[in-house]
Amino acid sequence: MTGNTAIKFDNIRFCYDEVCAINNVNFTVPIKSITALIGPNGGGKSTLLKILSGLLHPDEGEFLIHDDFKIGYVSQFTDFDLSFPMTVMEMVLLGTLCRNIRPFCKYTKSQKEKANDSLKKVGLEGYGGRGINQLSGGELKRAVIARAIASDADIIVLDEPDSSLDVEAAADLYRVLRTIKEDRTILIASHHLDEVLDIADKVLYVNSKVETYTSAEEIKEKLGDGIFI
């Protein structure tokens, strides 16, 4: 798939046994944009993002990704042991590794530069030497996003990255996302409408099916201000 479309879902259906999480889902996502996924718990947001990330396979339909685009997935929960003795830099450097890893190889200068640049983009410049267990929840979430950036992901998929964050940490996260949109496509699922709609270029209301809104203003008018789904 080419042109200005990063992602296209065509009649996607996925069921857990006899219960269909999403059904007849159709939408497109433009390149270098932020698309917000909102909707009730159990509506299918996480399922949709996992299909996009290759963690689940649809029962019906197909989805297309722009030619050669790579996807970086940031789950709602950290997928590593915080007690493991790893620095922030070491964690971000993992994003620079290819699948064919040679044992005992050292990171190159360009890999280290890429990791440093990724940390700078998420506002964590100078944090590379800290242990991952020394980071706050918001800092850790931004470090994981830095790892996705370091992997050269063209599309970054975030499943409720603001869950369990305080107001200030969530605001920092959204400032980062607004910045990295300049050269990446972002999909983010969130229940915090006031914050996520402020940065969204497009909104998908997910509740088994998907309703598409071409602007945050359009969905705000329908749902009203200050609603927390």
Secondary structure, 3 states (H helix, E strand, C coil): CCCCEEEEEEEEEEEECCEEEEEEEEEEEECCCEEEEECCCCCCHHHHHHHHCCCCCCCEEEEEECCCCCEEEECCCCCCCCCCCCEHHHHHHHHHCCCCCCCCCCCCHHHHHHHHHHHHHCCCCCCCCCEHHHCCHHHHHHHHHHHHHHCCCCEEEEECCCCCCCHHHHHHHHHHHHHHCCCCEEEEECCCHHHHHHHCCEEEEECCCEEEECCHHHHHHHHCCCCCC
